[in-house]
Amino acid sequence: MNLKKHIHRFKSISLPVYADPDPAQMEYLTRMTMLFLLAGSTPFVLLAFAAWLCGFIPADTLLILLAVSGLFLAGILLTRKGYWQLSSLIPPAVLFATAVYGNYVGGIDAPAMLIYVLAIILVAMLRRERDMFIAIVLSLAAFIAMGLAHRYGFITDARSGHDHFWNRIIVACTSITGISLLVRFLIKQFRNALEKARQELDEKERMQMQLLHAQKMEAIGTLTSGLAHDFNNILSGIMGSLSLLDILLSKENIQQREKTDRYINMAVESSRRASDMIKQLLLLSRRQEIALNPVDINLCMEHVIEICRNSFPKSVLIHASYPDQPAMVMTDDILTEQILLNFCVNASHAMTIMRERGAKEGGILDVRITREERTSRENTGLAGSFIRIDISDTGVGMDGDTQKRIFEPFFTMKKKESGTGLGLSTAYGFIGRVGGFIEIRSEISRGSVFSIFLPEYSGELTQTKRDNSKKAMLKGNATLLLIDDEKAILGVAEDTLVQCGYNVLTAQDGIKGLALFGQNMQTIDLVLLDISMPYMSGLEVFDRIKEMNSSVKVLLSSGYPDDERVAGAMAGGASGFIQKPYTASELSRRIHQILNQ
């Protein structure tokens, strides 16, 4: 019983099996080897022919070399026809037969062992590993057999002493040269294979890094998208309260009015910066859509430089140069200005707060805008006409490792309290999405140059002007129903709209909102409806409201940037959408606009 068990185990053992070689690779290698051997044998045929004419070698040596060259040519033709497996047998078989014949006519003193070695090398190149071991065994057996046959008189040397000398010289020189060139060929192929393997490993590592980066961005996007709603709701309460506070204080005669305004404006600006940080994270993770328009980069850069001149330390000297003609690109002007300003701020920090303690602060910030043509042969792989923006500084600079990581999310060279590590990551993602790229040149203690390339726009040179004027509260006379689960937002919106002269009803969830709407359906002119609510979603409430009164106007709101549900509701009859966070003036103007449509 135990014997049967052991036999069964023995049968279940998997012995190693040599894999078949890759057909395309082996066909190429066979063809190249045939060409190499034909090119190498041709000079020796000519040399042998001259030696035969002079009587140095017998005719059979010349005939063998001619036959070998002919077989190499036949192998090339067979390989071209796709019969590489058959043609790969020709070189080792010919050389093996030549070596056996050399032993036969010249004994073991003939240089046939070199030809055996050459045949074995070719088998190792062109056939399976198993075939190489077979060739070794056959070569040893043939050499020993011929030696024993000569030793015991079964075969006698067929050469004269004179023939022996020159024949062996020719054969030995041919074999040594052939083996040397073949080994050189193998070494070159081996190096090429190693280089190709290294490139494949580098490409694999790059793909893995890209996958890791994509997964990281997806995680950031998922996390940010989930937080954005609640975060924007909180900011709506803060910004709305500050707007109302500003309106109320404007009606009072208080001391230190300028200081009060400054604090309110500072709080509003801080809230906007917090909202912008969420937008940056969403842009970084590709969860934020970008509206592209023709934009003159010259104008964007002028706005940025004006901010820099008014806010940067006096030790930072700013130089800027622009082309005479508009530098038009397809982009988002607000985001582009934010990104360019971020590059300039980083340059200023590199020349001031990032210097070592005791080092002289300041330097030169140089900004240049030019046009440049790029071909696909250059390192980016992008071709066409680009607007190039060079932002250079004379700051602390970066080493090679830092330059490789500079666009990673949350990586920063600044102190933790001075930077989030999102600015350059956002810039990198945004510029890539509009078809551009960034190049860096930097040296430690010698500064950095960031070159931003944006595809030039060659269409109609139009640009939408932005309204930078302060937006005042617009009054009205209508009955509004506000439905929102956030108590702070509901209270601020109610106070804002009451200040504007509206009659306001409020509900903190969809069920109460529908009840209020049913009781006051004939008098309600507009419903401000939050999309995301407990118990009953805003879209469900919207559908019920439209069933009850299809003519009522509904203004949707959401804390989710680019809420996908908005498009469906707009197609279903919603009058508009307002993104949280919003200020009191923005809310009053949006409602005024819809009521007067």
C-alpha positions as CSV (number, residue, x, y, z in Angstrom):
1,M,0.0,0.0,0.0
2,N,2.8,2.4,0.9
3,L,4.7,1.5,-2.3
4,K,1.6,2.4,-4.4
5,K,1.3,5.7,-2.5
6,H,5.0,6.6,-3.2
7,I,4.6,5.7,-6.9
8,H,1.5,8.0,-7.1
9,R,3.5,10.8,-5.5
10,F,6.4,10.2,-7.9
11,K,4.0,10.4,-10.9
12,S,2.5,13.7,-9.6
13,I,5.9,15.4,-9.6
14,S,6.0,18.1,-12.2
15,L,9.3,18.0,-14.1
16,P,10.7,21.3,-15.6
17,V,9.7,21.8,-19.2
18,Y,11.6,24.1,-21.4
19,A,9.3,26.7,-23.0
20,D,9.2,27.1,-26.7
21,P,11.1,30.2,-27.8
22,D,9.2,33.2,-29.0
23,P,8.7,32.6,-32.8
24,A,9.1,36.3,-33.9
25,Q,12.2,36.8,-31.8
26,M,13.8,33.5,-32.9
27,E,12.9,34.2,-36.6
28,Y,14.7,37.6,-36.3
29,L,17.7,36.0,-34.5
30,T,18.0,33.2,-37.1
31,R,17.8,35.6,-40.0
32,M,20.5,37.9,-38.5
33,T,22.7,35.0,-37.6
34,M,22.5,33.7,-41.2
35,L,23.4,37.1,-42.6
36,F,26.3,37.3,-40.2
37,L,27.6,33.9,-41.1
38,L,27.2,34.5,-44.8
39,A,29.0,37.8,-44.6
40,G,31.8,36.2,-42.4
41,S,32.3,33.1,-44.6
42,T,32.5,35.0,-47.9
43,P,36.0,36.4,-47.3
44,F,37.3,33.0,-46.2
45,V,35.9,31.4,-49.4
46,L,37.9,33.9,-51.4
47,L,41.0,33.3,-49.3
48,A,40.5,29.5,-49.6
49,F,40.1,29.9,-53.4
50,A,43.5,31.8,-53.6
51,A,45.1,29.2,-51.3
52,W,43.8,26.3,-53.5
53,L,45.1,28.0,-56.6
54,C,48.6,28.3,-54.9
55,G,48.4,24.6,-53.9
56,F,48.4,25.3,-50.2
57,I,45.1,23.6,-49.4
58,P,43.2,20.6,-51.1
59,A,40.1,21.1,-53.1
60,D,37.8,19.5,-50.5
61,T,38.4,22.3,-48.1
62,L,37.4,24.9,-50.7
63,L,34.4,22.8,-51.6
64,I,33.4,22.6,-48.0
65,L,33.6,26.4,-47.6
66,L,31.6,26.9,-50.8
67,A,28.9,24.4,-49.6
68,V,28.8,26.1,-46.2
69,S,28.3,29.6,-47.7
70,G,25.6,28.1,-50.0
71,L,23.8,26.5,-47.1
72,F,23.9,29.8,-45.2
73,L,22.3,31.5,-48.2
74,A,19.6,28.8,-48.4
75,G,19.0,29.3,-44.7
76,I,18.3,33.0,-45.2
77,L,15.8,32.2,-48.0
78,L,14.1,29.6,-45.8
79,T,13.8,32.1,-42.9
80,R,12.3,34.7,-45.2
81,K,9.6,32.2,-46.1
82,G,8.9,31.6,-42.4
83,Y,10.7,28.3,-42.0
84,W,13.1,29.5,-39.3
85,Q,12.9,26.3,-37.3
86,L,14.2,24.3,-40.3
87,S,16.8,27.0,-41.2
88,S,18.0,27.2,-37.6
89,L,19.3,23.6,-38.0
90,I,21.5,24.4,-41.0
91,P,24.4,26.3,-39.4
92,P,25.1,23.9,-36.5
93,A,24.5,20.9,-38.7
94,V,26.9,22.1,-41.4
95,L,29.6,23.0,-38.8
96,F,29.1,19.7,-37.0
97,A,29.5,17.7,-40.3
98,T,32.6,19.8,-41.2
99,A,34.1,19.1,-37.8
100,V,33.5,15.3,-38.1
101,Y,35.0,15.4,-41.6
102,G,38.0,17.3,-40.3
103,N,38.5,14.6,-37.6
104,Y,38.1,11.9,-40.2
105,V,40.8,13.2,-42.6
106,G,43.1,14.8,-40.1
107,G,42.7,13.0,-36.8
108,I,42.3,14.5,-33.4
109,D,45.2,16.9,-34.0
110,A,43.1,18.7,-36.6
111,P,41.5,22.0,-35.3
112,A,38.1,20.4,-35.6
113,M,37.3,21.0,-31.8
114,L,37.0,24.8,-32.6
115,I,34.4,24.0,-35.2
116,Y,32.5,21.8,-32.6
117,V,32.5,24.7,-30.2
118,L,31.2,27.0,-32.9
119,A,28.4,24.6,-33.7
120,I,27.5,24.3,-30.0
121,I,27.3,28.1,-29.7
122,L,25.0,28.3,-32.7
123,V,22.7,25.6,-31.2
124,A,22.6,27.6,-27.9
125,M,21.6,30.7,-29.9
126,L,19.0,29.2,-32.3
127,R,17.5,26.2,-30.6
128,R,16.2,25.1,-27.2
129,E,18.4,24.7,-24.2
130,R,17.8,20.9,-24.4
131,D,19.2,20.9,-28.0
132,M,22.4,22.6,-26.7
133,F,23.1,19.7,-24.3
134,I,22.4,17.2,-27.1
135,A,24.9,19.0,-29.3
136,I,27.5,18.9,-26.6
137,V,27.0,15.1,-26.1
138,L,27.1,14.5,-29.9
139,S,30.3,16.6,-30.4
140,L,32.1,14.8,-27.6
141,A,31.0,11.4,-28.8
142,A,32.1,12.2,-32.4
143,F,35.4,13.6,-31.4
144,I,36.2,10.7,-29.1
145,A,35.0,8.1,-31.7
146,M,37.1,9.6,-34.4
147,G,40.1,9.7,-32.1
148,L,39.7,6.0,-31.1
149,A,39.2,5.1,-34.8
150,H,42.5,6.8,-35.7
151,R,44.2,5.3,-32.5
152,Y,43.5,1.7,-33.4
153,G,44.0,2.0,-37.2
154,F,40.4,1.9,-38.4
155,I,41.0,5.3,-40.1
156,T,44.3,6.7,-41.4
157,D,45.2,10.3,-42.0
158,A,44.4,11.2,-45.6
159,R,46.6,14.3,-45.6
160,S,50.3,14.8,-46.4
161,G,52.5,16.7,-44.1
162,H,52.4,19.7,-46.4
163,D,48.6,19.5,-46.7
164,H,48.3,19.1,-43.0
165,F,50.2,22.3,-42.2
166,W,48.4,24.8,-44.5
167,N,45.0,23.1,-44.1
168,R,45.1,23.4,-40.4
169,I,46.4,27.0,-40.6
170,I,43.4,27.9,-42.8
171,V,40.8,26.0,-40.8
172,A,42.2,27.2,-37.4
173,C,42.3,30.8,-38.6
174,T,38.8,30.6,-40.0
175,S,37.4,28.9,-36.8
176,I,39.1,31.3,-34.4
177,T,38.0,34.3,-36.4
178,G,34.4,33.0,-36.7
179,I,34.1,32.1,-33.1
180,S,35.4,35.5,-32.0
181,L,33.1,37.4,-34.3
182,L,30.2,35.2,-33.3
183,V,30.9,35.7,-29.6
184,R,31.1,39.5,-30.2
185,F,27.7,39.3,-32.0
186,L,26.3,37.4,-29.0
187,I,27.7,39.9,-26.5
188,K,26.1,42.8,-28.5
189,Q,22.8,41.0,-28.7
190,F,23.0,40.3,-25.0
191,R,23.7,44.0,-24.2
192,N,20.8,45.0,-26.4
193,A,18.6,42.6,-24.6
194,L,19.7,43.9,-21.2
195,E,19.1,47.5,-22.4
196,K,15.6,46.5,-23.6
197,A,14.9,44.8,-20.4
198,R,16.0,47.8,-18.4
199,Q,13.8,50.1,-20.5
200,E,10.9,47.7,-20.0
201,L,11.5,47.7,-16.2
202,D,11.7,51.5,-16.3
203,E,8.4,51.7,-18.2
204,K,6.8,49.2,-15.9
205,E,8.0,51.2,-12.9
206,R,6.7,54.4,-14.5
207,M,3.3,52.7,-15.2
208,Q,3.1,51.5,-11.6
209,M,3.9,55.1,-10.4
210,Q,1.2,56.4,-12.6
211,L,-1.3,53.8,-11.3
212,L,-0.3,54.7,-7.7
213,H,-0.7,58.4,-8.5
214,A,-4.1,57.7,-10.1
215,Q,-5.3,55.7,-7.1
216,K,-4.1,58.4,-4.8
217,M,-6.0,61.1,-6.8
218,E,-9.1,58.9,-6.8
219,A,-8.9,58.5,-3.1
220,I,-8.4,62.3,-2.7
221,G,-11.3,62.9,-5.0
222,T,-13.6,60.6,-3.2
223,L,-12.7,62.0,0.2
224,T,-12.9,65.6,-1.0
225,S,-16.2,65.1,-2.8
226,G,-17.7,63.6,0.4
227,L,-16.5,66.5,2.5
228,A,-17.2,69.3,0.0
229,H,-21.0,69.3,0.7
230,D,-20.7,69.7,4.5
231,F,-17.7,72.0,4.2
232,N,-19.5,74.3,1.8
233,N,-22.6,74.3,3.9
234,I,-20.5,75.5,6.9
235,L,-18.9,78.2,4.7
236,S,-22.3,79.3,3.4
237,G,-23.3,80.0,7.0
238,I,-20.1,81.9,7.7
239,M,-20.1,83.9,4.6
240,G,-23.8,84.7,4.7
241,S,-23.5,85.8,8.3
242,L,-20.6,88.0,7.5
243,S,-22.5,89.6,4.6
244,L,-25.5,90.3,6.8
245,L,-23.2,91.7,9.5
246,D,-21.6,94.0,7.0
247,I,-25.1,95.2,5.9
248,L,-26.3,95.8,9.4
249,L,-23.1,97.6,10.5
250,S,-23.4,99.8,7.4
251,K,-26.6,101.2,8.8
252,E,-25.0,102.0,12.2
253,N,-22.8,105.0,13.1
254,I,-20.0,103.2,14.9
255,Q,-16.4,104.1,15.7
256,Q,-13.4,102.6,14.0
257,R,-15.5,101.7,11.0
258,E,-12.5,101.1,8.8
259,K,-11.1,98.5,11.3
260,T,-14.4,96.8,11.5
261,D,-14.7,96.6,7.7
262,R,-11.1,95.3,7.5
263,Y,-11.9,92.4,9.9
264,I,-15.1,91.5,8.1
265,N,-13.3,91.5,4.8
266,M,-10.5,89.4,6.2
267,A,-13.0,86.8,7.5
268,V,-14.8,86.7,4.1
269,E,-11.5,86.3,2.3
270,S,-10.4,83.5,4.6
271,S,-13.7,81.7,3.9
272,R,-13.2,82.1,0.2
273,R,-9.7,80.7,0.5
274,A,-11.1,77.7,2.3
275,S,-13.6,77.2,-0.5
276,D,-10.8,77.6,-3.0
277,M,-8.8,74.8,-1.3
278,I,-11.7,72.4,-1.8
279,K,-11.9,73.4,-5.4
280,Q,-8.1,72.8,-5.7
281,L,-8.5,69.3,-4.3
282,L,-11.4,68.6,-6.7
283,L,-9.4,70.0,-9.6
284,L,-6.4,67.9,-8.6
285,S,-8.5,64.8,-8.6
286,R,-10.3,65.7,-11.8
287,R,-13.7,66.0,-10.0
288,Q,-14.0,69.6,-11.0
289,E,-15.0,70.5,-14.6
290,I,-13.2,73.4,-16.3
291,A,-15.0,75.9,-18.6
292,L,-12.5,76.8,-21.3
293,N,-12.6,80.2,-23.1
294,P,-10.1,82.1,-25.3
295,V,-8.0,84.1,-22.8
296,D,-5.1,86.5,-23.3
297,I,-2.3,85.3,-21.0
298,N,-0.8,88.8,-21.2
299,L,-3.8,90.2,-19.4
300,C,-3.8,87.4,-16.8
301,M,-0.2,87.9,-16.1
302,E,-0.6,91.7,-15.8
303,H,-3.2,91.2,-13.1
304,V,-0.9,88.7,-11.3
305,I,2.1,91.1,-11.5
306,E,0.0,93.9,-10.1
307,I,-0.9,91.8,-7.1
308,C,2.7,90.8,-6.7
309,R,3.9,94.4,-6.7
310,N,1.4,95.4,-4.1
311,S,2.0,92.4,-1.7
312,F,5.5,91.0,-2.1
313,P,8.4,92.3,0.1
314,K,10.3,95.3,-1.3
315,S,13.4,93.1,-1.4
316,V,11.9,91.1,-4.3
317,L,12.4,93.0,-7.6
318,I,9.9,92.1,-10.2
319,H,10.6,92.2,-14.0
320,A,8.0,91.3,-16.6
321,S,8.0,91.3,-20.4
322,Y,5.1,90.5,-22.7
323,P,4.8,90.1,-26.5
324,D,3.3,92.9,-28.5
325,Q,0.4,90.8,-29.8
326,P,-2.2,89.0,-27.6
327,A,-1.0,85.6,-26.4
328,M,-4.3,83.7,-26.7
329,V,-4.9,80.2,-25.1
330,M,-8.0,78.1,-24.3
331,T,-8.2,78.1,-20.6
332,D,-10.2,79.3,-17.5
333,D,-9.0,82.8,-16.7
334,I,-9.7,82.7,-13.0
335,L,-7.9,79.4,-12.5
336,T,-5.1,80.4,-14.7
337,E,-4.5,83.6,-12.7
338,Q,-4.6,81.6,-9.4
339,I,-2.0,79.2,-10.8
340,L,0.3,81.9,-12.1
341,L,0.0,83.7,-8.9
342,N,0.9,80.5,-7.0
343,F,4.1,80.2,-9.1
344,C,5.1,83.8,-8.3
345,V,4.3,83.4,-4.6
346,N,6.5,80.3,-4.5
347,A,9.3,82.2,-6.2
348,S,9.0,85.0,-3.7
349,H,9.1,82.5,-0.8
350,A,12.2,80.9,-2.3
351,M,13.9,84.3,-2.1
352,T,12.7,85.3,1.4
353,I,11.2,82.9,4.0
354,M,12.9,79.8,2.7
355,R,16.4,81.2,3.0
356,E,18.6,80.1,5.9
357,R,18.6,82.1,9.0
358,G,21.0,85.0,8.7
359,A,21.1,84.9,4.8
360,K,20.3,88.0,2.8
361,E,16.7,88.0,1.8
362,G,15.4,89.1,-1.6
363,G,16.2,88.6,-5.3
364,I,14.8,89.0,-8.8
365,L,11.5,87.6,-10.0
366,D,11.6,87.6,-13.8
367,V,8.5,86.8,-15.8
368,R,8.6,86.4,-19.6
369,I,5.9,85.4,-22.1
370,T,6.9,84.2,-25.6
371,R,5.7,82.0,-28.4
372,E,7.5,78.7,-29.1
373,E,7.1,75.9,-31.7
374,R,7.5,72.4,-30.4
375,T,8.0,69.2,-32.4
376,S,7.0,65.7,-31.3
377,R,10.6,64.7,-31.2
378,E,11.2,66.7,-28.0
379,N,10.9,65.2,-24.6
380,T,7.2,66.0,-24.0
381,G,5.9,64.3,-27.1
382,L,3.6,67.3,-27.7
383,A,3.8,69.3,-30.9
384,G,2.5,72.6,-32.1
385,S,2.5,76.3,-31.2
386,F,2.7,77.1,-27.5
387,I,2.6,80.2,-25.4
388,R,5.6,79.9,-23.1
389,I,5.5,81.5,-19.6
390,D,8.9,81.6,-17.9
391,I,8.8,82.4,-14.2
392,S,12.3,82.5,-12.7
393,D,13.7,83.4,-9.4
394,T,17.1,83.7,-7.7
395,G,16.1,81.8,-4.6
396,V,17.2,78.7,-2.8
397,G,16.8,76.3,-5.7
398,M,16.1,72.6,-5.7
399,D,18.1,69.4,-6.0
400,G,17.3,66.6,-8.4
401,D,15.2,64.5,-5.9
402,T,13.1,67.5,-5.0
403,Q,12.4,68.3,-8.6
404,K,11.1,64.8,-9.1
405,R,8.6,65.2,-6.3
406,I,7.7,68.9,-6.6
407,F,4.3,68.1,-8.3
408,E,3.3,65.4,-5.8
409,P,0.1,66.3,-3.7
410,F,0.9,67.6,-0.2
411,F,4.7,67.7,-0.9
412,T,6.1,71.1,0.1
413,M,9.5,72.6,0.8
414,K,8.0,75.2,3.1
415,K,7.3,75.0,6.7
416,K,4.1,73.1,7.6
417,E,2.4,76.3,8.6
418,S,3.4,78.1,5.4
419,G,2.2,75.7,2.7
420,T,-0.3,72.9,1.9
421,G,1.5,71.2,-0.9
422,L,-1.5,71.6,-3.2
423,G,-0.5,74.6,-5.3
424,L,1.9,72.9,-7.8
425,S,0.0,69.7,-7.8
426,T,-3.1,71.6,-8.8
427,A,-1.2,73.6,-11.4
428,Y,0.3,70.4,-12.9
429,G,-3.1,68.8,-13.2
430,F,-4.8,71.9,-14.6
431,I,-2.1,72.6,-17.2
432,G,-2.1,69.0,-18.3
433,R,-5.9,69.1,-18.7
434,V,-5.8,72.1,-21.1
435,G,-3.1,70.4,-23.2
436,G,0.0,72.0,-21.8
437,F,3.0,70.9,-19.8
438,I,5.7,72.3,-17.4
439,E,9.5,72.2,-17.5
440,I,11.8,72.9,-14.6
441,R,15.4,74.0,-14.4
442,S,16.9,74.5,-11.0
443,E,20.1,74.4,-9.0
444,I,20.8,74.7,-5.3
445,S,21.4,78.3,-4.2
446,R,21.1,79.5,-7.8
447,G,17.3,79.7,-8.2
448,S,14.7,78.0,-10.3
449,V,12.9,78.5,-13.7
450,F,9.4,77.1,-14.2
451,S,8.5,77.1,-17.9
452,I,4.8,76.7,-18.5
453,F,3.6,75.8,-22.0
454,L,0.0,76.3,-23.0
455,P,-1.3,75.5,-26.6
456,E,-1.8,78.7,-28.5
457,Y,-5.4,79.5,-29.6
458,S,-5.6,80.6,-33.2
459,G,-9.3,81.2,-33.4
460,E,-11.3,84.4,-33.0
461,L,-9.6,86.8,-30.5
462,T,-12.5,87.4,-28.1
463,Q,-12.5,87.4,-24.4
464,T,-15.2,87.7,-21.8
465,K,-14.8,90.6,-19.5
466,R,-15.2,89.9,-15.8
467,D,-17.3,92.1,-13.6
468,N,-15.0,92.8,-10.6
469,S,-17.4,95.5,-9.2
470,K,-18.8,94.9,-5.7
471,K,-22.3,93.3,-6.0
472,A,-24.9,95.0,-3.9
473,M,-28.1,93.5,-2.4
474,L,-31.1,93.6,-4.8
475,K,-34.5,94.0,-3.3
476,G,-37.8,92.5,-4.4
477,N,-41.4,91.8,-3.5
478,A,-42.4,88.1,-3.6
479,T,-43.1,85.1,-1.4
480,L,-40.3,82.6,-1.1
481,L,-40.1,79.1,0.4
482,L,-36.7,78.1,1.7
483,I,-36.1,74.3,2.2
484,D,-32.7,73.3,3.6
485,D,-31.6,70.9,6.4
486,E,-28.8,73.2,7.5
487,K,-30.2,75.4,10.3
488,A,-27.4,78.0,10.0
489,I,-27.8,78.4,6.2
490,L,-31.6,78.5,6.5
491,G,-31.4,81.3,9.2
492,V,-28.9,83.4,7.2
493,A,-30.8,83.0,3.9
494,E,-34.1,84.0,5.7
495,D,-32.6,87.1,7.3
496,T,-30.9,88.0,4.0
497,L,-34.1,87.8,1.9
498,V,-36.2,89.5,4.6
499,Q,-33.7,92.4,4.4
500,C,-34.3,92.4,0.7
501,G,-38.1,92.9,1.2
502,Y,-39.3,89.3,0.5
503,N,-41.9,87.4,2.5
504,V,-40.1,84.2,3.5
505,L,-41.3,80.8,4.6
506,T,-38.8,78.2,5.9
507,A,-38.7,74.4,6.3
508,Q,-35.8,72.3,7.6
509,D,-36.6,69.1,5.6
510,G,-38.5,68.0,2.5
511,I,-41.6,66.6,4.2
512,K,-42.2,69.9,6.1
513,G,-41.4,71.8,2.9
514,L,-44.0,70.0,0.9
515,A,-46.6,70.6,3.6
516,L,-45.9,74.3,3.6
517,F,-45.9,74.4,-0.2
518,G,-49.3,72.7,-0.2
519,Q,-50.8,75.2,2.2
520,N,-49.4,78.3,0.4
521,M,-49.2,77.0,-3.2
522,Q,-51.1,80.0,-4.6
523,T,-48.9,82.6,-3.0
524,I,-45.4,81.1,-3.3
525,D,-43.5,82.6,-6.2
526,L,-40.1,80.8,-5.8
527,V,-38.7,77.8,-3.9
528,L,-35.0,77.8,-2.8
529,L,-34.4,74.0,-2.5
530,D,-31.3,72.2,-1.2
531,I,-30.6,69.0,-3.2
532,S,-29.1,66.9,-0.4
533,M,-31.4,66.4,2.6
534,P,-32.4,63.6,5.0
535,Y,-35.7,61.7,4.9
536,M,-36.6,63.0,1.4
537,S,-34.1,64.1,-1.2
538,G,-34.3,67.5,-2.9
539,L,-35.0,65.9,-6.2
540,E,-37.9,64.0,-4.8
541,V,-39.3,67.2,-3.3
542,F,-38.7,69.0,-6.6
543,D,-40.7,66.3,-8.5
544,R,-43.6,66.6,-6.0
545,I,-43.6,70.4,-6.1
546,K,-43.8,70.3,-10.0
547,E,-46.7,67.8,-9.8
548,M,-48.6,70.2,-7.5
549,N,-47.8,73.4,-9.4
550,S,-45.8,73.1,-12.7
551,S,-45.4,76.9,-13.1
552,V,-43.7,77.6,-9.8
553,K,-40.0,78.7,-10.1
554,V,-37.4,76.5,-8.2
555,L,-33.8,77.6,-7.5
556,L,-31.7,74.6,-6.6
557,S,-28.6,74.8,-4.3
558,S,-26.0,72.2,-3.4
559,G,-22.7,72.0,-1.4
560,Y,-21.4,69.4,-3.9
561,P,-19.4,71.1,-6.7
562,D,-20.7,70.1,-10.1
563,D,-23.5,68.0,-8.6
564,E,-24.5,65.6,-11.4
565,R,-28.1,65.6,-10.2
566,V,-28.5,69.3,-11.2
567,A,-28.5,68.6,-14.9
568,G,-31.5,66.2,-14.6
569,A,-33.4,68.7,-12.5
570,M,-32.7,71.5,-14.9
571,A,-34.0,69.4,-17.8
572,G,-37.1,68.7,-15.7
573,G,-38.0,72.4,-15.3
574,A,-35.8,73.9,-12.5
575,S,-35.2,77.6,-13.0
576,G,-31.6,77.8,-11.9
577,F,-28.8,76.7,-9.6
578,I,-26.6,78.4,-7.0
579,Q,-23.5,76.8,-5.7
580,K,-22.7,76.8,-2.0
581,P,-21.1,78.7,-0.4
582,Y,-22.7,81.9,-1.5
583,T,-22.8,85.4,0.0
584,A,-25.9,87.4,0.8
585,S,-25.5,89.6,-2.2
586,E,-25.0,86.6,-4.6
587,L,-28.2,85.0,-3.3
588,S,-30.2,88.2,-3.6
589,R,-29.0,88.8,-7.2
590,R,-29.7,85.2,-8.3
591,I,-33.3,85.2,-6.9
592,H,-33.9,88.7,-8.5
593,Q,-32.6,87.3,-11.8
594,I,-34.9,84.3,-11.8
595,L,-38.0,86.2,-10.6
596,N,-37.6,88.7,-13.5
597,Q,-37.0,86.1,-16.2
